[in-house]
């Protein structure tokens, strides 16, 4: 972040303020891991269903905000099928 104030060109300044790239595969893996652990241990601890639901709700709200405000999605939109 210190290099933000020492940029010589507009392109360097734009790159300094871009957010990290959105990695869908990483997020998908994290969600599958949470579901796996919940299903594995929930027979002994049924409260995990509630904790998982709360976790997914908070994750949804935070990732929605990050996706709209922080993450760099322009690279994602350039992908073709």
C-alpha positions in Angstrom: 0.0 0.0 0.0 2.9 2.3 0.5 3.6 2.4 -3.2 0.2 3.9 -3.9 1.6 7.4 -3.2 4.7 6.9 -5.3 3.1 6.0 -8.6 4.4 7.9 -11.6 1.7 7.0 -14.1 -2.1 6.6 -14.0 -1.8 2.9 -15.0 0.4 2.2 -11.9 -2.0 4.0 -9.7 -4.9 2.1 -11.1 -3.1 -1.2 -10.5 -2.3 -0.2 -6.9 -6.0 0.3 -6.1 -7.3 -2.8 -7.8 -8.6 -5.5 -5.5 -7.5 -9.1 -5.6 -8.8 -11.4 -8.3 -12.0 -13.4 -7.4 -11.1 -17.1 -7.3 -14.3 -19.1 -7.7 -12.6 -22.5 -7.3 -11.1 -21.6 -3.9 -14.5 -20.4 -2.6 -16.2 -23.6 -3.9 -13.6 -25.8 -2.2 -14.0 -23.9 1.1 -17.8 -24.4 1.0 -17.5 -28.1 0.2 -15.1 -28.5 3.1 -17.6 -26.9 5.5 -20.4 -29.1 4.2 -18.2 -32.2 4.5 -17.2 -31.4 8.1 -20.8 -30.7 9.0 -22.1 -33.9 7.6 -19.2 -35.9 9.2 -19.7 -34.6 12.8 -23.4 -33.5 12.9 -24.6 -36.9 14.0 -22.8 -36.3 17.3 -23.3 -32.6 17.4 -26.6 -31.5 15.8 -25.9 -27.9 16.6 -23.5 -27.9 13.6 -26.5 -27.6 11.3 -27.3 -24.2 12.9 -23.6 -23.2 13.0 -23.2 -24.1 9.3 -26.3 -22.2 8.3 -25.1 -19.1 10.2 -21.7 -19.5 8.6 -23.1 -19.7 5.1 -25.3 -16.7 5.7 -22.4 -14.6 7.0 -20.2 -15.8 4.2 -22.9 -15.0 1.6 -23.2 -11.4 2.9 -19.5 -10.8 3.1 -18.7 -12.3 -0.3 -21.5 -10.4 -1.9 -20.0 -7.2 -0.5 -16.5 -8.1 -1.5 -17.6 -9.1 -5.0 -19.4 -5.8 -5.6 -16.9 -3.5 -3.8 -13.4 -5.1 -3.5 -12.6 -8.0 -5.8 -11.4 -7.4 -9.3 -14.1 -9.0 -11.5 -13.0 -7.6 -14.8 -10.7 -10.6 -15.4 -13.6 -13.0 -14.6 -15.8 -11.3 -17.3 -13.1 -11.8 -20.0 -13.3 -15.6 -19.7 -15.1 -17.3 -22.6 -17.0 -20.6 -22.6 
